[in-house]
Amino acid sequence: MEEIAGLGGKIHDDLQAAGPKQAANLPEAAKTPEVTSRPEAANQAQAGRGRRAVPRRFFREGLTVGEMRRNVLILAWPSVASLALQTLVGMVTMMTVGSLGPAALAAVGLGNLVIFIMIGVLTAFSVGTTALVARGIGAGHPERAENALRQSLLAGVAVATFLSLTVYFSAETLVRLLMVSNHDETVISMAAVYLRYVALSMIVGVLLIIINGALEGAGDTRTPLYTMIVVNLINVVGAVILVRGLGPFPELGIVGAALAAATARVVGSALAVAWAVSPYSVVRLRFKERWRLDWSTIRQVLDIGLPSAGEQLVRQSAMVIYTVFIASMGTLAMAAHQITGNVNSLAMLPGMGFAVAATTLVGQSLGAGHPEVASRYATETNKMGTLLMTSIATLFGIFTRPFVSLYTADPGVIELAVDTVRIVAVASIPFSVVIITSGSLRGAGDTRFVMYATALGQWGIRLVLTFALALGLGLGLNGVWLAMLLDVSIRSLIMVWRFRSGAWKRIFALQEARYAGYAEGERPAPSGAVAKELPAKESKRSENLCG
């Protein structure tokens, strides 16, 4: 199969070099559909279905380390910049809300916890879309990438509408459940109001999440950056103006922060849709195509995406337990915990950005039939992202107190947060390995193992150690974050072991065989080195599916 794939690539190059007239004179055997199906599909993509964001030369065999690192940076920097902007805006928003007092800080943290759970559910559609778009583009089948995007949007909007309305009408009940160990009515009331406004915006906010995921899967990480620049500018300017009532605007307090966040999300979704329907998008929304639910495609999206949603729900459900536990320590501890969590998000930025690059490069390399290139990209991405996160962690460790003081002037909150932020700085290094390696595995479709590892870490390691250190040893809030440090350290070793085992290659091949020919027309069985990962039974099944 490798020889056939190589022959197909050579013939494709010869056809391009020879030109139309000379190509017409080539022997008919050189034009057989079996050999040229993937190159022909790529030509059709170039001619009629948009452009490629990532050149095919990114996935050729024999790339040098320098070339790979350059390619990683090309994809990673827009994601890092976008995430950095989001986090910086989150910091400014938290600082603005923090001026209202510790209760407001705690309220925003509680409201966002519920929002993150909602986003966790919707991750099933965004992660599945990212992986399928990367494979479709890498294999030269952009029509499959577009179909995956359409189906994810249809199903995602339906699920987001149900979740948003449910949270809106039960906001106060949900907040009271989180505050079961601390009946601070001021915090509960403020959190419920904040949650209602932001929850409703998720009905359209899901469009932004899924479309950005599709563009990143196609290798276009710059457009999501530009969109998020607008989103975050609206968010931060709106929060600063509306919370305190600058100029002609009324002072709305925490409602102002919620309105700013909701408005920014709606505008961002509108921009994302406008780009996706334009002829400039690498993955287009075409209204002339069929917009009915295609359950076979949705099943494939969810087959990859549901474990990632499960991973997020496992993480967020554990966070619920931590929040209830920390609420029992008092409002000051809750405020310090929110500051530490915000700093932790900033520290993770490089890892998350490089994880996006890893997902795209691994997925497209596998789609192009080059698993060894995928493996090398995963390794280089991990090295680069971890080095950058180590540098940022060092800065947090040195300038901890001045940085924490930006959030609040309350001395009690500052004293609690300084120690926990230093713990986060140390934890950033193993956390980067977990984040980036998980991104590589998601690109290959190995999302179930990531979910299992997250469940083991959050519930089997971190939660147990939280109670042992915080209560058993009396370390309080420090014990909660020390448990996180131990969790991510152990999980980083588990994730590295999984990647080195190579099981993700076999999982990708099995998924390709299972869904062969799910879109318009049949697709040849996985070729080249990827086909070697298929067991004989599945390989035969794939060949049968493709005739």
C-alpha positions as CSV (number, residue, x, y, z in Angstrom):
1,M,0.0,0.0,0.0
2,E,2.9,2.4,0.7
3,E,4.3,1.8,-2.8
4,I,0.8,2.5,-4.3
5,A,0.4,5.7,-2.3
6,G,3.9,6.8,-3.4
7,L,3.2,6.0,-7.0
8,G,-0.1,8.1,-6.8
9,G,1.8,11.1,-5.4
10,K,4.4,10.8,-8.2
11,I,1.8,10.6,-10.9
12,H,0.0,13.6,-9.4
13,D,3.3,15.6,-9.5
14,D,3.9,14.5,-13.1
15,L,0.4,15.5,-14.2
16,Q,0.9,19.0,-12.7
17,A,4.3,19.4,-14.3
18,A,3.2,18.0,-17.7
19,G,0.2,20.3,-18.2
20,P,-3.2,19.4,-19.5
21,K,-2.2,18.4,-23.0
22,Q,0.7,16.1,-22.0
23,A,-1.3,14.7,-19.2
24,A,-4.0,13.6,-21.7
25,N,-1.4,11.5,-23.4
26,L,-0.3,9.6,-20.4
27,P,-1.3,5.9,-20.3
28,E,-4.8,5.2,-19.0
29,A,-3.3,3.0,-16.3
30,A,-1.7,6.1,-14.8
31,K,-5.2,7.7,-14.4
32,T,-7.0,5.0,-12.5
33,P,-9.3,6.2,-9.8
34,E,-7.7,3.9,-7.2
35,V,-4.3,5.5,-7.6
36,T,-5.2,9.2,-8.1
37,S,-8.4,9.5,-6.0
38,R,-6.7,11.5,-3.2
39,P,-4.7,13.9,-5.4
40,E,-7.7,14.4,-7.7
41,A,-9.8,15.2,-4.6
42,A,-7.2,17.7,-3.6
43,N,-7.3,19.4,-7.0
44,Q,-11.1,19.6,-6.8
45,A,-10.7,21.2,-3.4
46,Q,-8.4,23.8,-4.7
47,A,-10.6,24.5,-7.7
48,G,-14.0,24.5,-6.3
49,R,-14.1,24.1,-2.5
50,G,-11.9,26.8,-1.1
51,R,-8.2,27.0,-0.2
52,R,-5.9,25.1,2.1
53,A,-4.7,26.9,5.3
54,V,-1.8,24.4,5.8
55,P,0.3,23.5,2.7
56,R,0.8,19.8,1.9
57,R,4.5,20.2,2.3
58,F,3.9,20.4,6.0
59,F,3.2,16.6,6.0
60,R,5.8,15.2,3.7
61,E,8.3,12.6,4.9
62,G,11.8,13.7,5.8
63,L,11.1,17.1,7.4
64,T,14.0,18.4,9.4
65,V,13.5,19.4,13.1
66,G,13.9,23.1,12.1
67,E,11.2,22.8,9.5
68,M,8.8,21.1,11.9
69,R,9.4,23.7,14.6
70,R,8.7,26.5,12.2
71,N,5.5,24.8,11.1
72,V,4.4,24.3,14.7
73,L,5.0,28.0,15.4
74,I,3.0,29.0,12.4
75,L,0.0,27.2,13.7
76,A,0.6,27.7,17.5
77,W,1.2,31.4,17.8
78,P,-2.3,32.6,16.7
79,S,-3.8,30.2,19.2
80,V,-1.5,31.3,22.0
81,A,-2.2,34.9,21.2
82,S,-6.0,34.3,21.1
83,L,-5.9,32.4,24.4
84,A,-3.6,35.0,26.0
85,L,-6.0,37.8,25.0
86,Q,-9.0,35.9,26.4
87,T,-7.2,35.3,29.7
88,L,-5.9,38.9,29.9
89,V,-9.5,40.1,29.4
90,G,-10.6,37.6,32.0
91,M,-8.0,39.1,34.4
92,V,-9.1,42.7,33.7
93,T,-12.8,41.6,34.2
94,M,-11.9,39.9,37.5
95,M,-10.0,42.9,38.6
96,T,-12.9,45.2,37.7
97,V,-15.4,42.9,39.5
98,G,-12.9,42.6,42.4
99,S,-13.3,46.3,43.1
100,L,-16.8,45.5,44.1
101,G,-15.5,43.3,46.9
102,P,-14.7,39.6,47.7
103,A,-18.4,38.6,47.4
104,A,-18.5,39.8,43.7
105,L,-15.3,37.8,42.9
106,A,-16.8,34.7,44.5
107,A,-20.1,35.2,42.6
108,V,-18.5,35.5,39.2
109,G,-16.5,32.4,39.9
110,L,-19.6,30.4,40.8
111,G,-21.5,31.6,37.7
112,N,-18.6,30.7,35.4
113,L,-18.3,27.3,36.9
114,V,-21.8,26.5,35.6
115,I,-21.0,28.1,32.3
116,F,-17.8,25.9,32.0
117,I,-20.0,22.8,32.6
118,M,-22.2,23.9,29.7
119,I,-19.2,24.5,27.5
120,G,-17.9,21.0,28.6
121,V,-21.0,19.4,27.1
122,L,-20.8,21.4,23.9
123,T,-17.1,20.3,23.6
124,A,-18.4,17.0,22.2
125,F,-19.3,18.9,19.0
126,S,-16.3,21.2,18.8
127,V,-13.6,18.5,19.4
128,G,-15.3,16.0,17.1
129,T,-15.6,18.7,14.4
130,T,-11.9,19.7,14.8
131,A,-10.7,16.1,14.4
132,L,-12.9,15.3,11.4
133,V,-12.1,18.6,9.6
134,A,-8.4,18.0,10.1
135,R,-8.7,14.5,8.6
136,G,-10.9,15.6,5.7
137,I,-8.6,18.4,4.7
138,G,-5.5,16.2,5.2
139,A,-7.0,13.5,3.0
140,G,-8.1,16.0,0.3
141,H,-11.8,15.7,1.0
142,P,-13.0,19.2,2.0
143,E,-16.6,18.2,1.3
144,R,-16.5,15.9,4.3
145,A,-15.0,18.6,6.5
146,E,-17.9,20.9,5.5
147,N,-20.5,18.2,6.1
148,A,-19.1,17.6,9.6
149,L,-19.3,21.3,10.4
150,R,-22.9,21.6,9.2
151,Q,-24.0,18.6,11.2
152,S,-22.2,19.8,14.3
153,L,-23.9,23.2,14.1
154,L,-27.4,21.7,13.7
155,A,-27.0,19.4,16.7
156,G,-24.9,21.8,18.7
157,V,-27.5,24.6,18.6
158,A,-30.3,22.3,19.6
159,V,-28.3,21.0,22.7
160,A,-27.2,24.6,23.6
161,T,-30.7,25.9,23.5
162,F,-31.9,23.1,25.9
163,L,-29.0,23.7,28.3
164,S,-29.3,27.5,28.2
165,L,-33.0,27.5,29.0
166,T,-32.6,24.9,31.7
167,V,-29.8,26.9,33.4
168,Y,-31.7,30.2,33.0
169,F,-34.8,28.9,34.9
170,S,-32.8,27.1,37.6
171,A,-29.9,29.5,38.1
172,E,-30.6,30.2,41.8
173,T,-31.1,26.6,42.6
174,L,-27.8,25.6,40.9
175,V,-25.9,28.3,42.8
176,R,-27.5,27.3,46.1
177,L,-26.3,23.7,45.5
178,L,-22.8,25.0,45.0
179,M,-23.1,27.1,48.2
180,V,-24.6,24.3,50.3
181,S,-21.8,24.7,52.9
182,N,-21.9,28.6,52.9
183,H,-25.3,30.4,52.9
184,D,-24.0,33.8,52.0
185,E,-27.1,35.3,50.4
186,T,-25.2,38.2,48.8
187,V,-23.0,35.8,46.9
188,I,-25.9,33.6,45.9
189,S,-28.0,36.5,44.6
190,M,-25.2,38.0,42.6
191,A,-24.1,34.7,41.1
192,A,-27.6,33.8,40.0
193,V,-28.1,37.1,38.2
194,Y,-24.7,36.8,36.5
195,L,-25.5,33.2,35.5
196,R,-28.8,34.0,33.9
197,Y,-27.5,36.6,31.5
198,V,-24.4,34.6,30.4
199,A,-26.3,31.3,30.1
200,L,-28.8,32.7,27.5
201,S,-25.9,33.9,25.3
202,M,-24.7,30.3,24.9
203,I,-27.6,29.6,22.5
204,V,-25.7,31.5,19.8
205,G,-22.3,31.2,21.5
206,V,-22.1,27.6,20.5
207,L,-21.7,28.8,16.9
208,L,-18.5,30.5,17.8
209,I,-17.2,27.5,19.6
210,I,-17.8,25.0,16.8
211,I,-16.8,27.2,13.9
212,N,-13.5,28.2,15.5
213,G,-12.9,24.5,16.2
214,A,-13.5,23.7,12.5
215,L,-11.2,26.5,11.3
216,E,-8.4,25.3,13.7
217,G,-8.8,21.7,12.5
218,A,-8.3,23.0,8.9
219,G,-5.2,24.8,10.0
220,D,-6.6,28.3,10.0
221,T,-5.7,29.5,13.5
222,R,-5.5,33.2,12.5
223,T,-9.2,33.8,11.8
224,P,-10.2,32.6,15.3
225,L,-7.6,35.0,16.7
226,Y,-9.0,38.0,14.8
227,T,-12.6,37.0,15.9
228,M,-11.5,36.7,19.5
229,I,-9.7,40.0,19.4
230,V,-13.1,41.7,18.7
231,V,-14.9,39.5,21.2
232,N,-12.5,40.3,24.0
233,L,-12.3,44.0,23.3
234,I,-16.1,44.2,23.6
235,N,-16.0,42.1,26.8
236,V,-13.3,44.1,28.6
237,V,-14.5,47.6,27.4
238,G,-18.1,46.7,28.2
239,A,-17.1,45.4,31.7
240,V,-15.0,48.4,32.6
241,I,-17.8,50.8,31.5
242,L,-20.9,49.0,32.8
243,V,-19.6,47.7,36.1
244,R,-18.7,51.2,37.3
245,G,-21.0,53.3,35.1
246,L,-18.5,55.4,33.2
247,G,-19.7,58.3,31.1
248,P,-23.4,58.3,30.2
249,F,-23.8,54.6,31.2
250,P,-25.4,53.5,34.4
251,E,-23.5,51.7,37.2
252,L,-24.7,48.1,36.8
253,G,-22.2,46.2,39.0
254,I,-22.1,42.5,38.4
255,V,-25.0,42.8,35.9
256,G,-22.7,45.0,33.7
257,A,-20.0,42.3,33.7
258,A,-22.6,39.7,32.6
259,L,-24.0,41.9,29.9
260,A,-20.5,42.6,28.5
261,A,-19.7,38.9,28.4
262,A,-23.0,38.0,26.8
263,T,-22.8,40.8,24.2
264,A,-19.3,39.8,23.2
265,R,-20.2,36.2,22.7
266,V,-23.2,37.1,20.5
267,V,-21.1,39.5,18.3
268,G,-18.3,36.9,18.0
269,S,-20.8,34.2,16.9
270,A,-22.1,36.6,14.2
271,L,-18.6,37.3,12.9
272,A,-17.8,33.6,12.9
273,V,-20.8,32.7,10.8
274,A,-20.2,35.6,8.4
275,W,-16.7,34.4,7.8
276,A,-17.7,30.7,7.4
277,V,-20.2,31.6,4.6
278,S,-17.7,33.8,2.8
279,P,-15.6,32.4,-0.1
280,Y,-12.4,33.1,1.9
281,S,-13.1,30.5,4.5
282,V,-11.1,27.2,4.4
283,V,-14.2,25.4,5.6
284,R,-17.3,26.9,4.2
285,L,-21.0,26.9,5.2
286,R,-23.0,26.5,2.0
287,F,-26.7,27.1,2.4
288,K,-27.4,25.3,-0.9
289,E,-26.2,22.0,0.7
290,R,-28.4,19.7,2.6
291,W,-29.2,21.0,6.1
292,R,-31.1,18.0,7.4
293,L,-29.7,16.0,10.3
294,D,-27.3,13.3,9.0
295,W,-27.1,10.8,11.9
296,S,-24.1,8.9,10.5
297,T,-22.0,12.1,10.5
298,I,-23.3,13.2,13.9
299,R,-22.4,9.7,15.3
300,Q,-18.9,10.1,13.9
301,V,-18.6,13.6,15.5
302,L,-19.8,12.3,18.8
303,D,-17.7,9.1,18.7
304,I,-14.7,11.4,18.9
305,G,-16.2,14.3,20.8
306,L,-18.3,12.6,23.5
307,P,-15.2,11.3,25.4
308,S,-13.8,14.9,25.3
309,A,-17.1,16.2,26.7
310,G,-17.0,13.4,29.3
311,E,-13.4,14.6,30.1
312,Q,-14.7,18.2,30.6
313,L,-17.6,17.0,32.7
314,V,-15.4,14.9,34.9
315,R,-13.1,17.9,35.4
316,Q,-16.0,20.3,36.1
317,S,-17.9,17.9,38.3
318,A,-14.8,17.5,40.4
319,M,-14.5,21.3,40.5
320,V,-18.1,21.4,41.9
321,I,-16.9,19.3,44.8
322,Y,-13.8,21.5,45.3
323,T,-16.0,24.6,45.2
324,V,-18.4,23.3,47.8
325,F,-15.5,22.3,50.0
326,I,-13.7,25.7,49.6
327,A,-16.9,27.6,50.2
328,S,-16.9,26.1,53.7
329,M,-13.6,27.9,54.3
330,G,-15.3,31.3,53.9
331,T,-15.7,34.0,51.3
332,L,-12.0,35.1,51.6
333,A,-10.8,31.6,50.7
334,M,-13.3,31.5,47.8
335,A,-12.0,34.8,46.4
336,A,-8.4,33.7,46.7
337,H,-9.3,30.4,45.0
338,Q,-10.8,32.4,42.1
339,I,-7.7,34.5,41.7
340,T,-5.5,31.4,41.7
341,G,-7.7,29.7,39.1
342,N,-7.5,32.8,36.9
343,V,-3.7,32.8,37.2
344,N,-3.6,29.1,36.5
345,S,-5.5,29.8,33.2
346,L,-2.9,32.4,32.3
347,A,-0.1,29.9,33.0
348,M,-1.7,27.3,30.8
349,L,-1.9,29.5,27.8
350,P,1.2,28.2,25.9
351,G,0.2,24.6,26.5
352,M,-3.4,25.2,25.3
353,G,-2.1,27.0,22.2
354,F,0.4,24.3,21.3
355,A,-2.3,21.7,22.0
356,V,-4.4,23.2,19.2
357,A,-1.4,23.0,16.9
358,A,-0.8,19.4,17.9
359,T,-4.4,18.4,17.2
360,T,-4.3,20.0,13.8
361,L,-0.9,18.7,12.7
362,V,-1.5,15.1,14.1
363,G,-4.9,14.9,12.5
364,Q,-3.9,16.2,9.1
365,S,-0.7,14.1,9.1
366,L,-2.8,11.0,9.7
367,G,-5.4,12.1,7.2
368,A,-2.6,12.4,4.6
369,G,-1.3,8.9,5.5
370,H,1.8,9.8,7.4
371,P,1.6,8.5,11.0
372,E,5.4,8.9,11.6
373,V,5.2,12.6,10.7
374,A,2.3,12.9,13.1
375,S,4.4,11.3,15.9
376,R,7.3,13.7,15.2
377,Y,5.0,16.7,15.3
378,A,3.5,15.6,18.6
379,T,7.0,15.3,20.1
380,E,8.3,18.7,18.9
381,T,5.1,20.5,19.9
382,N,5.4,19.1,23.4
383,K,9.0,20.3,23.7
384,M,8.3,23.8,22.5
385,G,5.1,24.3,24.6
386,T,6.7,23.0,27.8
387,L,9.7,25.2,27.4
388,L,7.5,28.3,27.0
389,M,5.3,27.4,30.0
390,T,8.4,26.9,32.2
391,S,9.5,30.4,31.4
392,I,6.1,31.9,32.3
393,A,5.9,29.8,35.5
394,T,9.3,31.2,36.6
395,L,8.0,34.8,36.3
396,F,4.9,33.9,38.3
397,G,7.1,32.4,41.0
398,I,9.3,35.5,41.2
399,F,6.7,38.2,41.1
400,T,3.8,36.5,42.9
401,R,2.8,39.1,45.4
402,P,2.7,42.1,43.0
403,F,0.8,40.1,40.5
404,V,-1.9,38.9,43.0
405,S,-2.2,42.5,44.3
406,L,-3.5,43.5,40.9
407,Y,-6.7,41.6,41.6
408,T,-7.6,42.9,45.1
409,A,-6.5,45.2,47.9
410,D,-7.9,42.9,50.6
411,P,-4.8,41.8,52.7
412,G,-6.5,38.6,53.8
413,V,-7.2,37.5,50.2
414,I,-3.7,38.4,49.1
415,E,-2.0,36.4,51.8
416,L,-4.0,33.3,50.9
417,A,-3.5,33.7,47.1
418,V,0.3,34.3,47.2
419,D,1.0,30.7,48.4
420,T,-1.5,29.0,46.1
421,V,-0.2,31.0,43.0
422,R,3.3,29.8,43.7
423,I,2.1,26.2,43.8
424,V,0.4,26.8,40.4
425,A,3.7,28.1,39.0
426,V,5.4,24.8,39.8
427,A,2.4,22.7,38.6
428,S,2.5,24.5,35.2
429,I,5.4,22.4,34.0
430,P,3.9,18.9,34.2
431,F,0.5,20.4,33.3
432,S,1.9,21.5,29.9
433,V,2.8,17.9,29.2
434,V,-0.7,16.8,30.0
435,I,-2.4,19.5,27.9
436,I,-0.2,19.2,24.8
437,T,-0.1,15.4,24.8
438,S,-3.9,15.3,25.2
439,G,-4.1,17.6,22.1
440,S,-2.0,15.1,20.1
441,L,-4.1,12.2,21.1
442,R,-7.3,14.1,20.3
443,G,-6.0,14.7,16.8
444,A,-5.7,10.9,16.4
445,G,-9.2,10.4,17.8
446,D,-7.9,8.8,21.0
447,T,-10.2,10.8,23.2
448,R,-11.4,8.0,25.4
449,F,-8.1,7.5,27.0
450,V,-7.8,11.2,27.7
451,M,-11.2,11.0,29.4
452,Y,-10.1,8.0,31.5
453,A,-6.9,9.6,32.5
454,T,-8.7,12.8,33.5
455,A,-11.2,10.8,35.5
456,L,-8.4,9.0,37.3
457,G,-6.6,12.2,38.0
458,Q,-9.6,14.3,39.1
459,W,-11.5,11.7,41.1
460,G,-8.9,9.0,42.0
461,I,-5.9,11.3,42.8
462,R,-6.8,14.9,43.2
463,L,-10.0,14.6,45.1
464,V,-8.6,12.1,47.6
465,L,-5.5,14.1,48.1
466,T,-7.5,17.3,48.5
467,F,-9.3,16.0,51.6
468,A,-6.1,14.3,52.9
469,L,-4.0,17.4,52.7
470,A,-6.6,20.1,53.3
471,L,-8.4,18.4,56.1
472,G,-6.1,15.6,57.3
473,L,-3.0,17.6,57.5
474,G,-4.8,20.9,58.0
475,L,-3.2,22.7,55.0
476,G,-6.5,24.4,54.0
477,L,-6.5,26.1,50.6
478,N,-2.8,25.2,50.1
479,G,-3.7,21.6,50.4
480,V,-6.3,21.9,47.6
481,W,-3.7,23.2,45.1
482,L,-0.9,20.9,46.3
483,A,-3.3,18.0,45.4
484,M,-3.5,19.5,41.9
485,L,0.3,19.6,41.6
486,L,0.6,15.9,42.5
487,D,-2.3,15.0,40.2
488,V,-0.9,16.6,37.1
489,S,2.6,15.3,37.9
490,I,1.3,11.7,37.9
491,R,-0.9,12.3,34.9
492,S,1.9,13.7,32.8
493,L,3.7,10.4,33.2
494,I,0.6,8.5,32.2
495,M,0.0,10.6,29.1
496,V,3.6,10.2,27.9
497,W,3.4,6.4,28.3
498,R,0.2,6.3,26.3
499,F,1.6,8.3,23.5
500,R,4.8,6.3,23.3
501,S,2.7,3.1,23.2
502,G,1.5,4.0,19.7
503,A,-2.0,2.8,20.4
504,W,-3.4,6.1,19.0
505,K,-2.3,5.0,15.5
506,R,-4.4,1.9,15.7
507,I,-7.4,3.8,17.0
508,F,-7.2,6.2,14.1
509,A,-7.1,3.4,11.6
510,L,-10.1,1.6,13.2
511,Q,-12.1,4.8,13.2
512,E,-11.3,5.3,9.5
513,A,-12.4,1.8,8.7
514,R,-15.6,2.0,10.7
515,Y,-16.8,5.2,8.9
516,A,-15.3,4.6,5.5
517,G,-17.5,6.1,2.9
518,Y,-19.8,7.9,5.3
519,A,-20.1,11.0,3.1
520,E,-20.8,11.4,-0.6
521,G,-19.0,8.6,-2.5
522,E,-16.9,5.9,-1.1
523,R,-13.3,6.4,0.2
524,P,-10.5,3.9,-0.3
525,A,-9.4,2.0,2.8
526,P,-6.7,3.7,4.9
527,S,-3.4,3.5,2.9
528,G,0.3,3.6,3.6
529,A,1.7,3.2,7.0
530,V,-1.7,3.8,8.7
531,A,-3.1,0.7,7.1
532,K,-0.5,-1.4,8.9
533,E,-2.1,-0.5,12.2
534,L,-5.4,-2.2,11.1
535,P,-6.1,-5.7,12.3
536,A,-6.8,-8.1,9.5
537,K,-10.5,-8.3,10.2
538,E,-11.0,-4.5,10.2
539,S,-8.8,-4.1,7.1
540,K,-10.9,-6.6,5.2
541,R,-14.0,-4.9,6.4
542,S,-12.7,-1.5,5.2
543,E,-11.9,-2.9,1.8
544,N,-15.4,-4.5,1.6
545,L,-17.0,-1.2,2.5
546,C,-15.1,0.5,-0.3
547,G,-16.0,-2.1,-2.9
